[in-house]
Each structure stands twice: as structure tokens, then as C-alpha cells.
Amino acid sequence: MPSGHDDPSAALAHLALIAGHCNQAAALAHEMLASAKLGGMLPRQADAFLILARAELHRDPPSPELALSHARQAGHLSHLVGDARQESDALALVALLLTRLGRFEEAIENATLAVRLAESLPDGAHTAVAYHHLGLATHARDSDYARRALLRSITLAQQHCGGETVTAQPRLQLLLGELYRLEQCRQSGQPAQVDPIAFDMLQALRQILASGAEAPALTPQPGGAQLAALLPLIETGLGSFLASGETLPAGLAPLQDATRTPLDPIRPESLRGLAAWIFARRALERGQLARASDCIAELLVHARSHSDQRLVQTAHHLQITLLEQQGRHDEALAAFRRLRADQLLQDRENMTSRERTATLRMAWRQQSQAIAELRSSSRQFERLSLEDPLTGLANRRQVERVTATLLQRLRDEREQAAPWCLVMIDIDRFKQINDLHSHVVGDEVLRAMARLLRHVLRQHDLAARLAGDEFMLILPDTDENTARQVVERLRAEILRHDWRTIAPGLSVSASLGLAGARAEDSLATLMQRSDLLMYADKARRGPPLLPPSA
């Protein structure tokens, strides 16, 4: 079961959910959300919304629409921060809620996207979860596809989630899907033959139950439907659809009859709807019409209070079957017409919902674009704040940031630290260039000098313009002997460059001072030593006079 809760509050809320304490989980999530909004922490907000969605889903009675809103918000925020794991989990939960609400096409879209996102992650556990929800979403539309999705979930859970016991949940869902398929066959008058794979799932679940190991849920199931309580119901349901004389696979013990087990009085509330459906079908198969009527009424109450549209439709179909068996054919036909009208209304509501969803997604897309533009502007402002506008080289601020890191490394690592050097560069008689050739020519000389620095420097070196005609080189991982080679190569490039392309008769030279950094240095002391060596170089060479421009 994927966890990934690094936030202590999120971990506590998750544990509260597993224990069935939905109010406690929701309270923790609201606290997380409030602090995350104050701090602008989008990932924590996403985590809080996901917890709120799960808490709302498992309240009694639940609030699927509110849970759906929270889950979608979690998915949106996860997308904004680029958290594919959290976004996949949120989309899978959205798919589950849409399935509950009978909006199957939307559910399939979200579950499919959850699978695609999960498959991009290195952890197969999230892919197992996504395929599990894809199987749930597709049951009502394509039972074969749903079965393949759940089998894929089982395989991934075996590989990535800790062995066989964690496969209990997708195996149970595969069996529940088989019960729905058999029910649809009965409703349409088709033969209802149990798929052999259902017996394989049943045998595996019996073995898990017999092992005595607690079967962890692949996804959180607060107040969970325990395997020991659920399995007899499923076996009872399968038994209701077995044809007369049909035998079980060799080696499979007889199916249990949940109506005869002592679990009935203590059956979890979350299973009462399933139990009412199973017992209604069993009663109809046995001709116990009064018993069937009571179970159908109980099923309707439960399904409506839990906003489970699929169970609501199942209850109506059972009601129609009951009326036909009672010989009340006109009432059965009227009930069928009402059901068909309700389904058409549900289809229209689904379309309206999809339009609202599309509008919401467009708003989110615009928000995402605005945030992306803001981030781009922020990066641009950051770059500009560290860059000299005339030459595009680093500025004094970036020099201070880089040298602070390098000097700290020298102090921390001492003898083990890699050496580095700083070079001060001053263009000789730059004021004369401006006076004799104009400031436009002076600016072009500065740009040309910047290009020469970029050409000479290695990939990890840094060139900067400090002010006016002063430049600096920072040479990391470089001792003084190697740095002198860089300096001489630069000096040669400056002398070799044809400066007359900027202004007729123009000649440019530069003075350079190299100093190796020491552990006790600050940027000021290092620059001072480099400056002194630069002025010594200037005095020793005696820069040439510049002829006036034509």
C-alpha cells in the first residue's frame, strides 16, 4: 500500500482514516490546510485535500459530491507542483467517486489518466492502485476490460506491495464485479454463468483468510469491510447464480451461505447494502417474495443514503423482477419506464457535470498558465539580478554569492578542499578610449572583452564585470599554476584580437592580477591581493598610448 506521508500530521490523519475515525482525520486535514495556505505550501494543501476527500467518502452517511470536489482540488494542486504520484492518487480517487455517482464515462477518463501517470513512476505500488480504480470504473461498461485491469492490479500488488495478502482488495473487487455482471445477465434474460476465474479468486481469498494474516488494503478503507465478513456474502451471491446441477471446480469447498452465519448481527454498516442485494437476489431465486421485498426496500434506503447510483439501479431492477414474479406486470412495466426515465435524466446530469468539469479545467489551465508565467518571470528577474546588462556577464551580486560558497568550502574542508583562484582584469587607459573614440566605442570594447572572456574560460569558470572597465574571473578547482596558463591564454587573445573592427586605429590591452584563495580569506582580502598584483602588472608593462580616431 503506498504511503509516502512525510508530513507527521498527514501520517496521523492517514492512520485515523484506517481506524475509521473520519472526523479526526478531517480535523487534522483542516489544520494542515490552514497552515499550508498561510505558508503558500501547495504540496501540503494537496495532501490535505486528498485526506478530506477520503474522510468525506467514508462518513456515514458519506458526501460523495463534496469528496469529489476535494479530490479534484488535490489533483489540480498536485499537477501544479509536478507531483505525479499524488496526482495519480487523486485522479484514482476522483474515478472512484464518479463511479459511485454513476458517472462512468468520466470515471473511466480519470482512472485511465491515473494509470498513465502512475506508469511514469518508478514505484509500481501506485500503478497497482490506479489499475484497481480503473477496474472499478469500467465494470459498468466493459466487464472483460475491468477484469483485465483488476488482474493487472493483482500482479503489480504481488510484485510491489508486499506479497499475496495485499491482493485481497482487487480480488474482492473482481468478485464483486462478477456479481454485477451476473446480475445484469439475469436482468436482460441472458444465461448467468459464473466465470471460472471467480472461483480462482475465491480460493485465493480463502487461503489469505486461513493464513490468519491481516489483509492490508491496497487503498485506505476506513472502518474497513473485513475479509471475514465480506467473503461469506460474496459466496452467497455466487451461489445464487449457480445453475441447477452446476458443480464447483474440483478441490473448492462448498460455498458459504451468509444467511446462516453468526456474522449477520455484527455485519459492518458498510456491507449492509451489499448484504441486502445478495439476500434479495437469493430470495427471488428461491421464490421467497416477501423476504425479497424487505431486502429490496433496505437496499434502496442504503443505496440512496450513500449516493451509490449503481446500487440504486440494481435495487430498481430487482424491484421490477419482484413485480413480475408477483404477476403485477403493468406495475413492472411502469417501474421499468420510470427507471429508464431516471437513467435518461442521469445521462443529462452527467453531461451537465462534464460541462462544469470542462469549465473548471479551463479555469485551472488558465491558473496553471498564470503560475507558469509568474515562475518564468521570477526566473528571468533572478537571472537579471545576477547579470550585468551591458555584457551579459555575471555581476557583483553573483560574484559575492559564488565566492561565499567557495570560501566556505575552503574553511570547512581545509587541506582536502579543492584550490581556486581569482583574477582581476582592468582595461588599460579605458578613459582615454572613451575620450578619444566616444562612449559608444567604449561600450563595444567592453562587450568584445566579455566575448573574449567567454571564449577563453572553461565550462565551470565564471567571468564577471564588476564596474566600468573592471572584470573578474573565478577559476574553481584550479591551482595557481593552471590559473597562470588561463591568464596567459587570455592575455594572448586580447593582443591578437583585431580591435580596429570597432574603431580605426583602436588598440586595447589589459592588466591582470592572479591570486589564489586561502581559507582565512574574505572576498575583500582576496580582491585586494589580486588588485595589487594587477597594478604591478600594469606598472611593469607600461600600457601604450592610443592614437586619436580619424
NORTAVEN-V578594 format. One record per residue. SS is DSSP state (@ for helix, = for strand, . for the rest). PHI is phi in degrees with one decimal (NA if undefined). PSI is psi in whole degrees, -180 to 180 (999 if undefined). Layout:
BEGIN
SS:PHI:PSI / SS:PHI:PSI
END
This chain:
BEGIN
.:NA:123 / .:-64.1:141 / .:-121.1:-80 / .:68.1:22 / .:-92.6:92 / .:-79.1:-26 / .:-76.2:122 / @:-57.4:-39 / @:-64.2:-40 / @:-65.5:-40 / @:-63.2:-43 / @:-63.8:-42 / @:-63.5:-40 / @:-62.3:-45 / @:-63.7:-38 / @:-62.6:-39 / @:-61.5:-48 / @:-60.1:-36 / .:-77.6:-5 / .:85.8:10 / .:-91.9:76 / @:-67.1:-38 / @:-64.7:-41 / @:-64.9:-43 / @:-61.7:-43 / @:-65.2:-40 / @:-62.9:-44 / @:-62.3:-40 / @:-66.4:-38 / @:-64.6:-39 / @:-63.2:-43 / @:-59.2:-44 / @:-65.0:-42 / @:-63.2:-46 / @:-69.7:-36 / @:-67.5:-36 / @:-67.9:-39 / @:-62.9:-39 / @:-90.1:-1 / .:65.3:29 / .:-92.3:93 / @:-63.8:-42 / @:-59.8:-40 / @:-69.2:-36 / @:-61.3:-43 / @:-61.1:-44 / @:-60.8:-43 / @:-64.1:-44 / @:-64.1:-36 / @:-66.1:-40 / @:-65.4:-43 / @:-60.6:-40 / @:-62.1:-45 / @:-67.6:-37 / @:-64.2:-43 / @:-65.7:-37 / @:-62.5:-36 / .:-105.1:14 / .:-69.1:167 / .:-127.9:105 / .:-79.7:160 / .:-79.1:169 / .:-126.1:78 / @:-59.6:-38 / @:-65.8:-44 / @:-65.4:-42 / @:-60.1:-40 / @:-62.5:-43 / @:-60.5:-45 / @:-63.9:-44 / @:-64.2:-39 / @:-66.2:-39 / @:-64.1:-40 / @:-61.0:-44 / @:-63.2:-41 / @:-64.3:-47 / @:-65.5:-39 / @:-63.1:-38 / @:-64.9:-40 / @:-61.5:-38 / .:-93.2:2 / .:74.5:27 / .:-95.8:90 / @:-65.3:-33 / @:-62.0:-52 / @:-66.7:-38 / @:-64.8:-40 / @:-62.8:-44 / @:-61.4:-41 / @:-65.9:-43 / @:-64.7:-37 / @:-63.1:-40 / @:-68.2:-39 / @:-57.0:-44 / @:-61.3:-42 / @:-60.8:-44 / @:-67.6:-41 / @:-64.7:-36 / @:-62.0:-45 / @:-59.0:-37 / .:-84.8:1 / .:80.1:14 / .:-100.5:74 / @:-70.0:-38 / @:-63.7:-44 / @:-62.0:-39 / @:-61.2:-44 / @:-64.3:-41 / @:-59.6:-47 / @:-68.9:-40 / @:-66.3:-39 / @:-63.6:-43 / @:-64.9:-38 / @:-60.1:-41 / @:-63.8:-45 / @:-61.7:-43 / @:-65.7:-44 / @:-64.2:-36 / @:-67.3:-17 / .:-83.6:-5 / .:-96.2:152 / .:-72.8:-22 / .:-90.2:113 / @:-71.0:-12 / @:-62.0:-41 / @:-68.9:-32 / @:-67.4:-37 / @:-60.3:-44 / @:-62.1:-45 / @:-63.6:-43 / @:-66.0:-34 / @:-58.7:-46 / @:-73.3:-29 / @:-65.1:-40 / @:-61.9:-42 / @:-61.5:-44 / @:-67.5:-32 / @:-92.6:-6 / .:-54.7:-43 / .:-74.4:-15 / .:-112.9:-34 / .:-154.0:95 / @:-65.9:-33 / @:-65.8:-44 / @:-63.8:-41 / @:-61.0:-42 / @:-63.3:-42 / @:-64.0:-40 / @:-64.3:-43 / @:-70.3:-36 / @:-64.6:-37 / @:-65.8:-40 / @:-61.6:-42 / @:-62.3:-45 / @:-61.2:-46 / @:-66.0:-38 / @:-64.2:-40 / @:-61.0:-39 / @:-80.2:-34 / @:-121.9:-8 / .:-119.6:15 / .:101.1:28 / .:101.2:-160 / .:-76.8:-35 / @:-63.4:-32 / @:-73.0:-10 / @:-81.0:-3 / @:-57.2:-43 / @:-64.4:-52 / @:-64.6:-31 / @:-65.0:-43 / @:-60.5:-43 / @:-65.8:-34 / @:-64.4:-40 / @:-67.4:-41 / @:-63.0:-40 / @:-61.2:-37 / @:-65.3:-39 / @:-61.8:-42 / @:-63.2:-41 / @:-63.4:-44 / @:-63.8:-39 / @:-62.5:-43 / @:-63.6:-38 / @:-61.9:-44 / @:-60.8:-44 / @:-64.9:-32 / @:-95.0:2 / .:79.9:12 / .:-89.4:158 / .:-60.8:134 / .:-106.1:87 / .:-102.9:129 / .:-68.9:130 / .:-66.6:130 / @:-55.2:-29 / @:-63.8:-24 / @:-63.1:-37 / @:-69.7:-34 / @:-62.9:-44 / @:-63.6:-40 / @:-63.6:-43 / @:-63.3:-41 / @:-64.3:-39 / @:-68.7:-37 / @:-61.8:-39 / @:-67.2:-40 / @:-61.8:-44 / @:-65.7:-40 / @:-69.9:-25 / @:-67.5:-20 / .:80.2:-5 / .:-77.6:141 / .:-69.2:129 / .:-86.6:104 / .:-69.8:147 / .:-79.9:139 / .:-66.1:-36 / .:-126.2:154 / .:-58.7:131 / .:-128.5:79 / .:-56.2:143 / .:60.3:27 / .:-38.2:147 / .:-76.5:103 / .:-70.7:146 / @:-58.4:-40 / @:-62.7:-31 / @:-87.1:-30 / @:-82.7:-38 / @:-60.7:-44 / @:-59.8:-36 / @:-63.8:-45 / @:-64.6:-41 / @:-64.1:-38 / @:-61.7:-43 / @:-62.9:-45 / @:-61.6:-40 / @:-60.9:-32 / @:-66.4:-26 / @:-100.6:-6 / .:-66.1:131 / .:-68.1:155 / .:-59.2:128 / .:84.8:-7 / .:-71.7:133 / .:-99.4:155 / .:-81.8:158 / .:-57.6:150 / .:-60.0:136 / .:90.0:-9 / .:-93.1:123 / .:-63.8:157 / .:-55.6:151 / .:-70.0:143 / .:-74.1:156 / .:-117.1:105 / @:-63.7:-21 / @:-70.0:-12 / @:-112.6:6 / .:-93.6:154 / .:-75.3:3 / .:-78.4:-17 / @:-52.9:-48 / @:-67.1:-24 / @:-111.9:19 / .:-62.0:134 / .:-56.9:145 / @:-54.9:-36 / @:-64.4:-17 / @:-101.5:0 / @:-66.5:-36 / @:-65.2:-46 / @:-61.1:-44 / @:-61.3:-43 / @:-61.8:-40 / @:-63.7:-50 / @:-60.7:-45 / @:-72.2:-31 / @:-65.0:-45 / @:-64.1:-43 / @:-61.0:-42 / @:-64.9:-40 / @:-64.3:-42 / @:-63.4:-31 / @:-92.8:-2 / .:76.7:17 / .:-87.9:78 / @:-70.5:-37 / @:-63.9:-44 / @:-62.3:-41 / @:-62.2:-41 / @:-61.8:-43 / @:-64.3:-43 / @:-66.3:-39 / @:-65.3:-41 / @:-61.5:-43 / @:-64.4:-39 / @:-62.2:-43 / @:-63.1:-44 / @:-60.3:-48 / @:-64.4:-47 / @:-62.8:-41 / @:-70.2:-40 / @:-67.7:-26 / .:-101.8:9 / .:51.6:40 / .:-99.5:95 / @:-65.6:-32 / @:-67.5:-40 / @:-67.9:-35 / @:-60.4:-47 / @:-63.9:-39 / @:-61.5:-42 / @:-61.5:-42 / @:-65.3:-40 / @:-64.5:-40 / @:-63.2:-38 / @:-62.4:-41 / @:-63.6:-44 / @:-60.8:-42 / @:-61.4:-45 / @:-62.7:-39 / @:-66.6:-41 / @:-67.1:-26 / .:-83.0:-3 / .:80.5:12 / .:-96.4:67 / @:-68.0:-37 / @:-64.6:-42 / @:-66.1:-36 / @:-63.9:-42 / @:-65.4:-42 / @:-63.7:-40 / @:-65.0:-39 / @:-63.6:-42 / @:-64.2:-40 / @:-63.0:-41 / @:-63.0:-42 / @:-64.3:-41 / @:-63.9:-40 / @:-63.8:-39 / @:-66.7:-40 / @:-64.1:-40 / @:-63.7:-41 / @:-61.8:-39 / @:-62.5:-42 / @:-65.6:-42 / @:-63.5:-37 / @:-62.5:-41 / @:-64.6:-42 / @:-61.5:-41 / @:-62.4:-41 / @:-67.5:-34 / @:-65.3:-42 / @:-63.2:-40 / @:-63.8:-42 / @:-62.5:-41 / @:-63.1:-43 / @:-62.8:-42 / @:-66.7:-35 / @:-65.2:-41 / @:-63.4:-42 / @:-65.7:-38 / @:-62.5:-43 / @:-63.9:-39 / @:-63.7:-42 / @:-63.2:-41 / @:-64.3:-41 / @:-63.6:-42 / @:-65.7:-40 / @:-62.8:-41 / @:-65.2:-39 / @:-64.1:-43 / @:-63.9:-41 / @:-63.2:-43 / @:-64.2:-40 / @:-62.5:-43 / @:-64.5:-37 / @:-67.3:-42 / @:-62.9:-39 / @:-62.6:-45 / @:-63.0:-44 / @:-65.4:-33 / @:-70.6:-16 / .:-110.0:11 / =:-128.7:140 / .:-76.0:123 / .:-67.4:-28 / .:-77.4:-46 / .:-104.2:-17 / .:79.1:1 / .:-78.0:172 / =:-62.8:153 / .:-106.4:-175 / @:-59.8:-38 / @:-62.0:-44 / @:-68.4:-36 / @:-59.3:-45 / @:-63.4:-39 / @:-67.2:-46 / @:-69.5:-46 / @:-67.1:-32 / @:-60.7:-42 / @:-65.3:-46 / @:-65.8:-42 / @:-66.7:-39 / @:-63.6:-38 / @:-63.5:-39 / @:-60.9:-43 / @:-69.2:-37 / @:-75.8:-40 / @:-100.4:-17 / @:50.7:-118 / @:-63.2:-28 / @:-82.9:-9 / .:-72.3:143 / .:-70.8:138 / .:-70.5:156 / .:-151.3:160 / =:-132.3:157 / =:-124.7:137 / =:-123.5:124 / =:-95.1:139 / =:-130.7:131 / =:-131.3:125 / =:-71.9:126 / .:-66.9:134 / .:47.6:46 / @:-65.2:-34 / @:-60.2:-37 / @:-66.0:-35 / @:-61.1:-47 / @:-62.2:-43 / @:-68.6:-40 / @:-87.3:-29 / @:-117.5:-10 / .:100.2:158 / @:-69.7:-26 / @:-62.8:-44 / @:-65.1:-41 / @:-57.8:-43 / @:-62.9:-39 / @:-68.5:-33 / @:-63.5:-42 / @:-62.7:-42 / @:-64.9:-42 / @:-64.1:-39 / @:-62.2:-41 / @:-61.8:-40 / @:-64.9:-40 / @:-63.3:-41 / @:-61.3:-45 / @:-62.0:-37 / @:-68.1:-38 / @:-81.7:-35 / .:-71.7:154 / .:-83.0:172 / .:-61.2:-37 / .:-92.6:-1 / .:-79.5:162 / =:-128.7:129 / =:-108.9:139 / =:-139.9:152 / =:-109.4:123 / =:-85.7:-50 / =:-173.9:148 / .:51.9:-121 / .:-103.1:18 / =:-97.3:128 / =:-122.4:165 / =:-143.3:145 / =:-117.0:137 / =:-115.0:122 / =:-116.9:88 / .:-69.2:157 / .:50.7:43 / .:-139.1:125 / .:-83.9:174 / @:-67.1:-35 / @:-63.4:-45 / @:-67.3:-38 / @:-63.3:-36 / @:-63.5:-35 / @:-64.5:-40 / @:-64.1:-43 / @:-62.3:-45 / @:-67.9:-35 / @:-65.1:-40 / @:-65.8:-44 / @:-59.6:-40 / @:-66.8:-40 / @:-63.1:-40 / @:-64.9:-43 / @:-68.9:-36 / @:-77.4:-23 / .:-64.1:139 / .:-87.0:93 / @:-74.1:-14 / @:-69.6:-14 / @:-69.1:-17 / .:-89.3:-45 / .:-153.0:137 / .:-54.4:134 / .:75.3:2 / .:-73.0:134 / .:-132.6:136 / .:-130.7:137 / .:-134.3:170 / =:-144.6:151 / =:-104.8:139 / =:-128.8:141 / =:-130.6:122 / =:-107.8:133 / =:-139.0:136 / =:-84.8:140 / .:-75.1:146 / .:-121.3:158 / .:-61.7:-33 / .:-84.8:0 / .:-71.9:153 / .:-112.9:172 / @:-60.4:-38 / @:-64.2:-46 / @:-68.1:-37 / @:-66.3:-42 / @:-65.9:-36 / @:-63.2:-44 / @:-65.6:-41 / @:-65.6:-40 / @:-59.2:-47 / @:-59.4:-42 / @:-68.4:-33 / @:-67.0:-45 / @:-67.2:-32 / @:-64.6:-40 / @:-64.1:-39 / @:-64.8:-45 / @:-68.0:-37 / @:-68.8:-38 / @:-87.4:-28 / .:60.3:88 / .:-61.4:144 / .:-71.1:157 / .:-76.8:150 / .:-103.2:131 / .:-71.0:151 / .:-66.9:155 / .:-72.5:154 / .:-70.1:999
END
